[in-house]
Amino acid sequence: MEMKNELIRRNYEFEIRAEKDEKRGNIIVGRPIVYESKTDIAGMFAEIIEKGALKKTNLEDVRFLVNHDQSKVPLARSRRNTKNSTMQLSVDDKGMEIQVELDTENNTEARNLYSAIERGDCTTSGGDC
């Protein structure tokens, strides 16, 4: 019997904010994973991510995609979470925080996203951004 790998997308909203960094330029900061917090997933069901759930997760190559749209070019990427990556991942006892360096000078989509977050038009990274 052949098994099919099915991609399951789960979107939810999390707080995200625009900041300016002296070295990295325009960045956005947020916490997409919060442990032990009930999250409504698109009105379909509730999910709670247990503390430590990321311990065995492979975070060696993580792309930052708006609305998980894999047909678009990533706006940032964390490769082995090195300081040269354009996205930094920080896992702690609360969950995961991200800092995303956006190339707002050369990338129109990055500029639009940063502007929407900075203006307050986009306060979460969910279906509305």
N, CA, C and O atoms as CSV, one atom per row, in Angstrom:
chain,resi,resn,atom,element,x,y,z
A,1,MET,N,N,0.839,-1.173,0.000
A,1,MET,CA,C,0.000,0.000,0.000
A,1,MET,C,C,0.892,1.247,0.000
A,1,MET,O,O,1.773,1.386,0.848
A,2,GLU,N,N,0.661,2.129,-0.936
A,2,GLU,CA,C,1.474,3.336,-1.058
A,2,GLU,C,C,0.942,4.426,-0.121
A,2,GLU,O,O,-0.258,4.694,-0.080
A,3,MET,N,N,1.856,5.045,0.627
A,3,MET,CA,C,1.496,6.129,1.538
A,3,MET,C,C,1.769,7.458,0.848
A,3,MET,O,O,2.833,7.644,0.257
A,4,LYS,N,N,0.822,8.375,0.918
A,4,LYS,CA,C,1.016,9.702,0.354
A,4,LYS,C,C,1.395,10.666,1.471
A,4,LYS,O,O,0.806,10.644,2.552
A,5,ASN,N,N,2.381,11.510,1.198
A,5,ASN,CA,C,2.715,12.576,2.127
A,5,ASN,C,C,1.792,13.745,1.837
A,5,ASN,O,O,1.825,14.320,0.750
A,6,GLU,N,N,0.985,14.084,2.800
A,6,GLU,CA,C,0.033,15.164,2.628
A,6,GLU,C,C,0.512,16.374,3.425
A,6,GLU,O,O,0.828,16.260,4.609
A,7,LEU,N,N,0.562,17.532,2.767
A,7,LEU,CA,C,0.948,18.765,3.424
A,7,LEU,C,C,-0.268,19.339,4.130
A,7,LEU,O,O,-1.304,19.589,3.513
A,8,ILE,N,N,-0.127,19.542,5.419
A,8,ILE,CA,C,-1.204,20.138,6.202
A,8,ILE,C,C,-0.738,21.513,6.652
A,8,ILE,O,O,0.287,21.635,7.323
A,9,ARG,N,N,-1.491,22.556,6.283
A,9,ARG,CA,C,-1.152,23.918,6.674
A,9,ARG,C,C,-2.044,24.334,7.829
A,9,ARG,O,O,-3.260,24.148,7.803
A,10,ARG,N,N,-1.409,24.900,8.837
A,10,ARG,CA,C,-2.140,25.408,9.984
A,10,ARG,C,C,-1.706,26.846,10.196
A,10,ARG,O,O,-0.549,27.114,10.519
A,11,ASN,N,N,-2.621,27.749,10.018
A,11,ASN,CA,C,-2.327,29.166,10.205
A,11,ASN,C,C,-2.979,29.666,11.476
A,11,ASN,O,O,-4.093,29.263,11.812
A,12,TYR,N,N,-2.301,30.525,12.167
A,12,TYR,CA,C,-2.883,31.225,13.293
A,12,TYR,C,C,-2.184,32.561,13.407
A,12,TYR,O,O,-1.135,32.781,12.801
A,13,GLU,N,N,-2.760,33.435,14.174
A,13,GLU,CA,C,-2.217,34.776,14.289
A,13,GLU,C,C,-1.290,34.879,15.485
A,13,GLU,O,O,-1.521,34.258,16.523
A,14,PHE,N,N,-0.234,35.675,15.326
A,14,PHE,CA,C,0.634,35.985,16.452
A,14,PHE,C,C,1.080,37.432,16.335
A,14,PHE,O,O,1.154,37.990,15.241
A,15,GLU,N,N,1.374,38.024,17.475
A,15,GLU,CA,C,1.782,39.428,17.489
A,15,GLU,C,C,3.136,39.593,16.808
A,15,GLU,O,O,4.062,38.809,17.011
A,16,ILE,N,N,3.213,40.623,16.009
A,16,ILE,CA,C,4.455,40.918,15.306
A,16,ILE,C,C,4.628,42.428,15.273
A,16,ILE,O,O,3.645,43.156,15.140
A,17,ARG,N,N,5.856,42.910,15.392
A,17,ARG,CA,C,6.097,44.350,15.399
A,17,ARG,C,C,7.306,44.704,14.541
A,17,ARG,O,O,8.214,43.895,14.350
A,18,ALA,N,N,7.294,45.927,14.032
A,18,ALA,CA,C,8.387,46.430,13.204
A,18,ALA,C,C,9.363,47.206,14.081
A,18,ALA,O,O,8.964,47.995,14.937
A,19,GLU,N,N,10.649,46.964,13.848
A,19,GLU,CA,C,11.691,47.675,14.587
A,19,GLU,C,C,12.796,48.060,13.614
A,19,GLU,O,O,12.896,47.522,12.512
A,20,LYS,N,N,13.609,48.989,14.044
A,20,LYS,CA,C,14.795,49.371,13.268
A,20,LYS,C,C,16.018,48.976,14.079
A,20,LYS,O,O,16.096,49.245,15.278
A,21,ASP,N,N,16.964,48.338,13.416
A,21,ASP,CA,C,18.192,47.879,14.060
A,21,ASP,C,C,19.367,48.561,13.379
A,21,ASP,O,O,19.439,48.602,12.151
A,22,GLU,N,N,20.275,49.089,14.163
A,22,GLU,CA,C,21.414,49.831,13.620
A,22,GLU,C,C,22.232,49.024,12.620
A,22,GLU,O,O,22.658,49.556,11.596
A,23,LYS,N,N,22.452,47.751,12.907
A,23,LYS,CA,C,23.276,46.903,12.036
A,23,LYS,C,C,22.475,46.217,10.937
A,23,LYS,O,O,22.937,46.115,9.801
A,24,ARG,N,N,21.261,45.740,11.276
A,24,ARG,CA,C,20.502,44.922,10.333
A,24,ARG,C,C,19.413,45.674,9.585
A,24,ARG,O,O,18.797,45.109,8.681
A,25,GLY,N,N,19.158,46.918,9.930
A,25,GLY,CA,C,18.154,47.698,9.217
A,25,GLY,C,C,16.756,47.437,9.730
A,25,GLY,O,O,16.534,47.373,10.939
A,26,ASN,N,N,15.814,47.287,8.818
A,26,ASN,CA,C,14.413,47.068,9.178
A,26,ASN,C,C,14.177,45.603,9.512
A,26,ASN,O,O,14.414,44.720,8.687
A,27,ILE,N,N,13.707,45.354,10.730
A,27,ILE,CA,C,13.433,43.985,11.161
A,27,ILE,C,C,12.014,43.903,11.707
A,27,ILE,O,O,11.430,44.900,12.131
A,28,ILE,N,N,11.482,42.699,11.685
A,28,ILE,CA,C,10.229,42.430,12.380
A,28,ILE,C,C,10.505,41.363,13.432
A,28,ILE,O,O,11.314,40.458,13.231
A,29,VAL,N,N,9.819,41.494,14.546
A,29,VAL,CA,C,10.035,40.624,15.695
A,29,VAL,C,C,8.691,40.073,16.137
A,29,VAL,O,O,7.701,40.802,16.186
A,30,GLY,N,N,8.657,38.794,16.457
A,30,GLY,CA,C,7.421,38.191,16.945
A,30,GLY,C,C,7.678,36.854,17.590
A,30,GLY,O,O,8.801,36.350,17.567
A,31,ARG,N,N,6.643,36.278,18.165
A,31,ARG,CA,C,6.724,34.967,18.817
A,31,ARG,C,C,5.659,34.073,18.188
A,31,ARG,O,O,4.520,34.043,18.654
A,32,PRO,N,N,6.029,33.331,17.113
A,32,PRO,CA,C,5.040,32.499,16.426
A,32,PRO,C,C,4.655,31.226,17.173
A,32,PRO,O,O,3.617,30.632,16.883
A,33,ILE,N,N,5.470,30.803,18.123
A,33,ILE,CA,C,5.148,29.611,18.911
A,33,ILE,C,C,5.181,29.989,20.381
A,33,ILE,O,O,6.204,30.434,20.903
A,34,VAL,N,N,4.040,29.804,21.042
A,34,VAL,CA,C,3.932,30.065,22.477
A,34,VAL,C,C,3.505,28.770,23.143
A,34,VAL,O,O,2.449,28.219,22.831
A,35,TYR,N,N,4.332,28.284,24.064
A,35,TYR,CA,C,4.017,27.044,24.769
A,35,TYR,C,C,2.850,27.236,25.733
A,35,TYR,O,O,2.636,28.321,26.273
A,36,GLU,N,N,2.104,26.150,25.931
A,36,GLU,CA,C,1.047,26.061,26.942
A,36,GLU,C,C,-0.011,27.152,26.797
A,36,GLU,O,O,-0.579,27.607,27.790
A,37,SER,N,N,-0.274,27.567,25.568
A,37,SER,CA,C,-1.291,28.588,25.308
A,37,SER,C,C,-2.269,28.055,24.269
A,37,SER,O,O,-1.864,27.608,23.196
A,38,LYS,N,N,-3.541,28.103,24.590
A,38,LYS,CA,C,-4.565,27.607,23.677
A,38,LYS,C,C,-4.667,28.557,22.489
A,38,LYS,O,O,-4.830,29.765,22.664
A,39,THR,N,N,-4.572,28.010,21.287
A,39,THR,CA,C,-4.633,28.793,20.064
A,39,THR,C,C,-5.758,28.283,19.189
A,39,THR,O,O,-5.866,27.084,18.931
A,40,ASP,N,N,-6.591,29.198,18.736
A,40,ASP,CA,C,-7.680,28.860,17.817
A,40,ASP,C,C,-7.106,28.809,16.409
A,40,ASP,O,O,-6.589,29.812,15.917
A,41,ILE,N,N,-7.188,27.670,15.762
A,41,ILE,CA,C,-6.659,27.493,14.418
A,41,ILE,C,C,-7.795,27.674,13.420
A,41,ILE,O,O,-8.565,26.753,13.147
A,42,ALA,N,N,-7.876,28.888,12.885
A,42,ALA,CA,C,-8.839,29.233,11.827
A,42,ALA,C,C,-10.264,28.813,12.151
A,42,ALA,O,O,-11.026,28.489,11.240
A,43,GLY,N,N,-10.641,28.812,13.424
A,43,GLY,CA,C,-11.998,28.462,13.809
A,43,GLY,C,C,-12.333,26.993,13.666
A,43,GLY,O,O,-13.478,26.595,13.878
A,44,MET,N,N,-11.340,26.175,13.307
A,44,MET,CA,C,-11.593,24.750,13.074
A,44,MET,C,C,-11.358,23.907,14.324
A,44,MET,O,O,-12.107,22.969,14.597
A,45,PHE,N,N,-10.314,24.243,15.081
A,45,PHE,CA,C,-10.014,23.514,16.300
A,45,PHE,C,C,-9.040,24.334,17.138
A,45,PHE,O,O,-8.489,25.327,16.665
A,46,ALA,N,N,-8.834,23.922,18.367
A,46,ALA,CA,C,-7.888,24.585,19.260
A,46,ALA,C,C,-6.651,23.704,19.397
A,46,ALA,O,O,-6.733,22.476,19.355
A,47,GLU,N,N,-5.516,24.354,19.559
A,47,GLU,CA,C,-4.261,23.619,19.678
A,47,GLU,C,C,-3.456,24.210,20.831
A,47,GLU,O,O,-3.440,25.423,21.038
A,48,ILE,N,N,-2.799,23.341,21.568
A,48,ILE,CA,C,-1.878,23.765,22.615
A,48,ILE,C,C,-0.542,23.107,22.330
A,48,ILE,O,O,-0.457,21.884,22.221
A,49,ILE,N,N,0.498,23.911,22.210
A,49,ILE,CA,C,1.840,23.387,21.978
A,49,ILE,C,C,2.506,23.207,23.336
A,49,ILE,O,O,2.659,24.161,24.100
A,50,GLU,N,N,2.893,21.985,23.620
A,50,GLU,CA,C,3.478,21.679,24.917
A,50,GLU,C,C,4.896,22.211,25.029
A,50,GLU,O,O,5.639,22.268,24.050
A,51,LYS,N,N,5.252,22.599,26.244
A,51,LYS,CA,C,6.598,23.070,26.528
A,51,LYS,C,C,7.599,21.986,26.120
A,51,LYS,O,O,7.435,20.814,26.459
A,52,GLY,N,N,8.626,22.394,25.396
A,52,GLY,CA,C,9.648,21.456,24.948
A,52,GLY,C,C,9.349,20.810,23.604
A,52,GLY,O,O,10.124,19.976,23.137
A,53,ALA,N,N,8.248,21.178,22.978
A,53,ALA,CA,C,7.855,20.555,21.710
A,53,ALA,C,C,8.890,20.751,20.601
A,53,ALA,O,O,8.922,19.975,19.646
A,54,LEU,N,N,9.722,21.761,20.716
A,54,LEU,CA,C,10.715,22.030,19.663
A,54,LEU,C,C,12.063,21.347,19.902
A,54,LEU,O,O,12.983,21.507,19.100
A,55,LYS,N,N,12.189,20.597,20.984
A,55,LYS,CA,C,13.484,19.991,21.329
A,55,LYS,C,C,14.073,19.134,20.214
A,55,LYS,O,O,15.280,19.176,19.977
A,56,LYS,N,N,13.251,18.370,19.536
A,56,LYS,CA,C,13.754,17.477,18.486
A,56,LYS,C,C,13.432,17.993,17.085
A,56,LYS,O,O,13.565,17.254,16.109
A,57,THR,N,N,13.013,19.245,16.979
A,57,THR,CA,C,12.651,19.821,15.692
A,57,THR,C,C,13.888,20.256,14.930
A,57,THR,O,O,14.784,20.884,15.494
A,58,ASN,N,N,13.939,19.925,13.654
A,58,ASN,CA,C,15.056,20.317,12.807
A,58,ASN,C,C,14.846,21.766,12.356
A,58,ASN,O,O,13.994,22.040,11.510
A,59,LEU,N,N,15.618,22.677,12.918
A,59,LEU,CA,C,15.532,24.097,12.586
A,59,LEU,C,C,16.752,24.560,11.786
A,59,LEU,O,O,17.113,25.736,11.813
A,60,GLU,N,N,17.381,23.623,11.076
A,60,GLU,CA,C,18.602,23.947,10.335
A,60,GLU,C,C,18.359,24.834,9.124
A,60,GLU,O,O,19.241,25.600,8.735
A,61,ASP,N,N,17.182,24.744,8.523
A,61,ASP,CA,C,16.879,25.552,7.339
A,61,ASP,C,C,15.402,25.939,7.391
A,61,ASP,O,O,14.536,25.155,7.002
A,62,VAL,N,N,15.119,27.147,7.870
A,62,VAL,CA,C,13.750,27.619,8.057
A,62,VAL,C,C,13.540,28.866,7.204
A,62,VAL,O,O,14.303,29.828,7.297
A,63,ARG,N,N,12.500,28.842,6.373
A,63,ARG,CA,C,12.189,29.977,5.498
A,63,ARG,C,C,11.075,30.811,6.101
A,63,ARG,O,O,10.158,30.274,6.721
A,64,PHE,N,N,11.151,32.129,5.923
A,64,PHE,CA,C,10.096,33.040,6.344
A,64,PHE,C,C,9.230,33.345,5.138
A,64,PHE,O,O,9.644,34.057,4.223
A,65,LEU,N,N,8.022,32.796,5.146
A,65,LEU,CA,C,7.073,32.968,4.049
A,65,LEU,C,C,5.817,33.648,4.583
A,65,LEU,O,O,5.286,33.227,5.611
A,66,VAL,N,N,5.341,34.671,3.922
A,66,VAL,CA,C,4.103,35.312,4.333
A,66,VAL,C,C,2.947,34.375,4.007
A,66,VAL,O,O,2.803,33.921,2.872
A,67,ASN,N,N,2.130,34.093,5.011
A,67,ASN,CA,C,0.993,33.187,4.884
A,67,ASN,C,C,1.385,31.796,4.378
A,67,ASN,O,O,0.570,31.118,3.752
A,68,HIS,N,N,2.605,31.370,4.638
A,68,HIS,CA,C,3.095,30.042,4.258
A,68,HIS,C,C,3.015,29.797,2.753
A,68,HIS,O,O,2.910,28.652,2.314
A,69,ASP,N,N,3.063,30.855,1.973
A,69,ASP,CA,C,2.915,30.749,0.518
A,69,ASP,C,C,4.235,30.291,-0.105
A,69,ASP,O,O,5.146,31.092,-0.314
A,70,GLN,N,N,4.323,28.995,-0.395
A,70,GLN,CA,C,5.556,28.414,-0.927
A,70,GLN,C,C,5.800,28.758,-2.393
A,70,GLN,O,O,6.862,28.449,-2.933
A,71,SER,N,N,4.837,29.388,-3.032
A,71,SER,CA,C,5.037,29.796,-4.423
A,71,SER,C,C,5.811,31.109,-4.512
A,71,SER,O,O,6.217,31.520,-5.599
A,72,LYS,N,N,6.016,31.764,-3.372
A,72,LYS,CA,C,6.737,33.041,-3.326
A,72,LYS,C,C,8.163,32.827,-2.819
A,72,LYS,O,O,8.468,31.833,-2.159
A,73,VAL,N,N,9.009,33.771,-3.144
A,73,VAL,CA,C,10.390,33.756,-2.666
A,73,VAL,C,C,10.380,34.067,-1.162
A,73,VAL,O,O,9.666,34.973,-0.732
A,74,PRO,N,N,11.150,33.343,-0.367
A,74,PRO,CA,C,11.197,33.647,1.073
A,74,PRO,C,C,11.706,35.070,1.295
A,74,PRO,O,O,12.603,35.529,0.588
A,75,LEU,N,N,11.134,35.765,2.276
A,75,LEU,CA,C,11.586,37.112,2.601
A,75,LEU,C,C,12.789,37.088,3.529
A,75,LEU,O,O,13.478,38.096,3.684
A,76,ALA,N,N,13.044,35.940,4.149
A,76,ALA,CA,C,14.212,35.754,5.008
A,76,ALA,C,C,14.404,34.260,5.205
A,76,ALA,O,O,13.534,33.456,4.872
A,77,ARG,N,N,15.569,33.903,5.757
A,77,ARG,CA,C,15.859,32.479,5.956
A,77,ARG,C,C,16.846,32.311,7.103
A,77,ARG,O,O,17.768,33.108,7.278
A,78,SER,N,N,16.631,31.269,7.868
A,78,SER,CA,C,17.569,30.901,8.921
A,78,SER,C,C,18.249,29.607,8.510
A,78,SER,O,O,17.605,28.564,8.402
A,79,ARG,N,N,19.529,29.680,8.287
A,79,ARG,CA,C,20.316,28.482,7.965
A,79,ARG,C,C,21.245,28.209,9.133
A,79,ARG,O,O,22.212,28.933,9.370
A,80,ARG,N,N,20.929,27.156,9.849
A,80,ARG,CA,C,21.658,26.764,11.054
A,80,ARG,C,C,21.684,27.887,12.096
A,80,ARG,O,O,22.508,27.875,13.011
A,81,ASN,N,N,20.775,28.856,11.949
A,81,ASN,CA,C,20.600,29.953,12.903
A,81,ASN,C,C,21.898,30.698,13.190
A,81,ASN,O,O,22.147,31.122,14.319
A,82,THR,N,N,22.721,30.853,12.158
A,82,THR,CA,C,23.971,31.580,12.324
A,82,THR,C,C,23.715,33.078,12.299
A,82,THR,O,O,22.651,33.526,11.872
A,83,LYS,N,N,24.689,33.846,12.756
A,83,LYS,CA,C,24.525,35.303,12.773
A,83,LYS,C,C,24.440,35.881,11.362
A,83,LYS,O,O,24.001,37.019,11.194
A,84,ASN,N,N,24.852,35.120,10.342
A,84,ASN,CA,C,24.756,35.572,8.955
A,84,ASN,C,C,23.383,35.305,8.346
A,84,ASN,O,O,23.100,35.774,7.243
A,85,SER,N,N,22.530,34.564,9.040
A,85,SER,CA,C,21.185,34.295,8.548
A,85,SER,C,C,20.358,35.569,8.604
A,85,SER,O,O,20.608,36.440,9.437
A,86,THR,N,N,19.374,35.677,7.718
A,86,THR,CA,C,18.507,36.852,7.711
A,86,THR,C,C,17.300,36.680,8.646
A,86,THR,O,O,16.487,37.593,8.793
A,87,MET,N,N,17.195,35.511,9.271
A,87,MET,CA,C,16.191,35.296,10.304
A,87,MET,C,C,16.856,34.579,11.468
A,87,MET,O,O,17.529,33.564,11.290
A,88,GLN,N,N,16.657,35.121,12.658
A,88,GLN,CA,C,17.190,34.511,13.869
A,88,GLN,C,C,16.049,33.858,14.637
A,88,GLN,O,O,14.987,34.455,14.813
A,89,LEU,N,N,16.271,32.639,15.087
A,89,LEU,CA,C,15.285,31.890,15.866
A,89,LEU,C,C,15.807,31.749,17.285
A,89,LEU,O,O,16.975,31.420,17.494
A,90,SER,N,N,14.953,31.994,18.247
A,90,SER,CA,C,15.349,31.874,19.638
A,90,SER,C,C,14.301,31.052,20.368
A,90,SER,O,O,13.168,31.498,20.549
A,91,VAL,N,N,14.684,29.843,20.789
A,91,VAL,CA,C,13.778,28.959,21.520
A,91,VAL,C,C,14.101,29.075,23.001
A,91,VAL,O,O,15.253,28.929,23.410
A,92,ASP,N,N,13.066,29.341,23.805
A,92,ASP,CA,C,13.245,29.431,25.248
A,92,ASP,C,C,12.103,28.707,25.947
A,92,ASP,O,O,11.352,27.974,25.302
A,93,ASP,N,N,11.961,28.898,27.244
A,93,ASP,CA,C,10.916,28.176,27.978
A,93,ASP,C,C,9.510,28.701,27.691
A,93,ASP,O,O,8.531,28.109,28.148
A,94,LYS,N,N,9.391,29.805,26.941
A,94,LYS,CA,C,8.079,30.349,26.561
A,94,LYS,C,C,7.642,29.891,25.176
A,94,LYS,O,O,6.451,29.902,24.865
A,95,GLY,N,N,8.604,29.485,24.338
A,95,GLY,CA,C,8.308,29.069,22.967
A,95,GLY,C,C,9.419,29.504,22.023
A,95,GLY,O,O,10.599,29.320,22.320
A,96,MET,N,N,9.044,30.081,20.884
A,96,MET,CA,C,10.041,30.541,19.912
A,96,MET,C,C,9.786,31.996,19.543
A,96,MET,O,O,8.654,32.395,19.267
A,97,GLU,N,N,10.848,32.770,19.543
A,97,GLU,CA,C,10.787,34.146,19.055
A,97,GLU,C,C,11.593,34.211,17.763
A,97,GLU,O,O,12.594,33.512,17.608
A,98,ILE,N,N,11.147,35.056,16.840
A,98,ILE,CA,C,11.885,35.260,15.599
A,98,ILE,C,C,12.224,36.728,15.446
A,98,ILE,O,O,11.484,37.608,15.886
A,99,GLN,N,N,13.361,36.973,14.811
A,99,GLN,CA,C,13.761,38.307,14.376
A,99,GLN,C,C,14.101,38.175,12.905
A,99,GLN,O,O,15.018,37.447,12.526
A,100,VAL,N,N,13.346,38.892,12.081
A,100,VAL,CA,C,13.461,38.763,10.635
A,100,VAL,C,C,14.011,40.048,10.043
A,100,VAL,O,O,13.419,41.118,10.186
A,101,GLU,N,N,15.145,39.929,9.381
A,101,GLU,CA,C,15.761,41.064,8.692
A,101,GLU,C,C,15.158,41.147,7.292
A,101,GLU,O,O,15.295,40.222,6.492
A,102,LEU,N,N,14.492,42.258,7.007
A,102,LEU,CA,C,13.836,42.417,5.714
A,102,LEU,C,C,14.626,43.352,4.807
A,102,LEU,O,O,15.068,44.418,5.235
A,103,ASP,N,N,14.797,42.951,3.570
A,103,ASP,CA,C,15.465,43.779,2.573
A,103,ASP,C,C,14.438,44.719,1.951
A,103,ASP,O,O,13.970,44.500,0.834
A,104,THR,N,N,14.099,45.764,2.691
A,104,THR,CA,C,13.058,46.696,2.248
A,104,THR,C,C,13.534,47.613,1.122
A,104,THR,O,O,12.726,48.271,0.466
A,105,GLU,N,N,14.825,47.652,0.907
A,105,GLU,CA,C,15.361,48.497,-0.164
A,105,GLU,C,C,15.238,47.829,-1.530
A,105,GLU,O,O,14.940,48.497,-2.520
A,106,ASN,N,N,15.463,46.524,-1.592
A,106,ASN,CA,C,15.495,45.818,-2.870
A,106,ASN,C,C,14.321,44.878,-3.120
A,106,ASN,O,O,14.187,44.342,-4.220
A,107,ASN,N,N,13.474,44.670,-2.126
A,107,ASN,CA,C,12.390,43.702,-2.253
A,107,ASN,C,C,11.053,44.385,-1.942
A,107,ASN,O,O,10.789,44.764,-0.801
A,108,THR,N,N,10.228,44.533,-2.960
A,108,THR,CA,C,8.949,45.219,-2.813
A,108,THR,C,C,8.040,44.527,-1.807
A,108,THR,O,O,7.392,45.203,-1.006
A,109,GLU,N,N,7.974,43.197,-1.825
A,109,GLU,CA,C,7.110,42.474,-0.884
A,109,GLU,C,C,7.567,42.694,0.553
A,109,GLU,O,O,6.741,42.860,1.452
A,110,ALA,N,N,8.878,42.696,0.771
A,110,ALA,CA,C,9.415,42.942,2.105
A,110,ALA,C,C,9.083,44.366,2.552
A,110,ALA,O,O,8.713,44.584,3.705
A,111,ARG,N,N,9.212,45.317,1.660
A,111,ARG,CA,C,8.899,46.715,1.967
A,111,ARG,C,C,7.417,46.866,2.319
A,111,ARG,O,O,7.072,47.549,3.283
A,112,ASN,N,N,6.541,46.225,1.533
A,112,ASN,CA,C,5.104,46.304,1.794
A,112,ASN,C,C,4.744,45.685,3.144
A,112,ASN,O,O,3.949,46.255,3.891
A,113,LEU,N,N,5.318,44.530,3.463
A,113,LEU,CA,C,5.039,43.874,4.735
A,113,LEU,C,C,5.518,44.729,5.896
A,113,LEU,O,O,4.782,44.939,6.859
A,114,TYR,N,N,6.746,45.222,5.811
A,114,TYR,CA,C,7.308,46.038,6.891
A,114,TYR,C,C,6.459,47.296,7.103
A,114,TYR,O,O,6.158,47.666,8.238
A,115,SER,N,N,6.084,47.938,6.018
A,115,SER,CA,C,5.276,49.153,6.095
A,115,SER,C,C,3.928,48.883,6.758
A,115,SER,O,O,3.488,49.656,7.610
A,116,ALA,N,N,3.272,47.788,6.370
A,116,ALA,CA,C,1.970,47.447,6.950
A,116,ALA,C,C,2.083,47.168,8.443
A,116,ALA,O,O,1.199,47.552,9.209
A,117,ILE,N,N,3.143,46.515,8.863
A,117,ILE,CA,C,3.350,46.227,10.282
A,117,ILE,C,C,3.675,47.511,11.023
A,117,ILE,O,O,3.136,47.760,12.101
A,118,GLU,N,N,4.549,48.326,10.455
A,118,GLU,CA,C,4.960,49.579,11.089
A,118,GLU,C,C,3.769,50.530,11.277
A,118,GLU,O,O,3.663,51.186,12.313
A,119,ARG,N,N,2.886,50.607,10.297
A,119,ARG,CA,C,1.717,51.489,10.365
A,119,ARG,C,C,0.635,50.944,11.282
A,119,ARG,O,O,-0.266,51.680,11.684
A,120,GLY,N,N,0.715,49.669,11.615
A,120,GLY,CA,C,-0.318,49.060,12.447
A,120,GLY,C,C,-1.444,48.446,11.644
A,120,GLY,O,O,-2.429,47.980,12.216
A,121,ASP,N,N,-1.313,48.436,10.324
A,121,ASP,CA,C,-2.327,47.804,9.480
A,121,ASP,C,C,-2.284,46.292,9.603
A,121,ASP,O,O,-3.290,45.610,9.408
A,122,CYS,N,N,-1.134,45.788,9.921
A,122,CYS,CA,C,-0.921,44.354,10.054
A,122,CYS,C,C,-0.282,44.144,11.418
A,122,CYS,O,O,0.915,44.378,11.585
A,123,THR,N,N,-1.065,43.708,12.391
A,123,THR,CA,C,-0.535,43.531,13.744
A,123,THR,C,C,-0.291,42.078,14.086
A,123,THR,O,O,0.237,41.759,15.151
A,124,THR,N,N,-0.681,41.191,13.170
A,124,THR,CA,C,-0.454,39.765,13.381
A,124,THR,C,C,0.014,39.153,12.079
A,124,THR,O,O,-0.207,39.708,11.003
A,125,SER,N,N,0.655,38.021,12.182
A,125,SER,CA,C,1.032,37.293,10.974
A,125,SER,C,C,0.067,36.131,10.830
A,125,SER,O,O,0.356,35.014,11.259
A,126,GLY,N,N,-1.050,36.392,10.241
A,126,GLY,CA,C,-2.064,35.376,10.049
A,126,GLY,C,C,-2.686,35.586,8.687
A,126,GLY,O,O,-2.031,36.105,7.783
A,127,GLY,N,N,-3.913,35.201,8.526
A,127,GLY,CA,C,-4.587,35.320,7.254
A,127,GLY,C,C,-4.805,36.751,6.800
A,127,GLY,O,O,-5.111,36.975,5.629
A,128,ASP,N,N,-4.655,37.745,7.704
A,128,ASP,CA,C,-4.932,39.121,7.315
A,128,ASP,C,C,-3.699,39.876,6.851
A,128,ASP,O,O,-3.793,41.072,6.573
A,129,CYS,N,N,-2.582,39.247,6.759
A,129,CYS,CA,C,-1.357,39.925,6.292
A,129,CYS,C,C,-0.722,39.165,5.156
A,129,CYS,O,O,0.312,39.583,4.637
